[in-house]
């Protein structure tokens, strides 16, 4: 049986699929920078045009984002759904409000349902957040912040709420990237996040609710303080 050679389009699609598989498997983490064009050319043994087309495909499907002058970064490791596409068009204020409604309830339930394993995951993520904030590594700090709140969502033991949070978190992470250009606000709010973790560990549902509300309100205050319009 004879096979026709791959054309440029199908070659790019194959490369995009392989990169997508690496993203989904965790080879490339959310927030991580992908290899450069020359490195990808060497990795797959193809020309620049095929790599650029593969990157375009992954941008269009929502897996990666290209930042001019910086590089290409993993945006999500899950296939965007209809809600995700809708959230891409949402105003920042709308996302902040939904995040607040969701996270305060998640924090309250996590304080009731958390396990020792959940506590360990939250502690590790919060520690990474602090270390990256002190080092001034903005993107890594943002990723650690999202991982901390995602670990709380896992601890709440509600599959639907977790899926909703993960979908929203993808867009919150991108908004954080656009909004924060240094780690000062993460240093400022580390104590709030520690208080939230302490409340969850102590199974103090009311305190966890209030801590989560204060944390989610901080982003809105930051936006207003810096006259940022969206």
Secondary structure as UniProt FT lines:
FT   HELIX           8..25
FT   TURN            30..31
FT   HELIX           37..44
FT   HELIX           48..60
FT   TURN            61..62
FT   STRAND          64..67
FT   TURN            68..70
FT   STRAND          71..74
FT   HELIX           82..88
FT   HELIX           92..113
FT   HELIX           116..135
FT   HELIX           138..155
FT   TURN            156..157
FT   HELIX           159..179
FT   HELIX           184..188
FT   HELIX           190..201
FT   TURN            202..203
FT   HELIX           205..225
FT   TURN            226..227
//
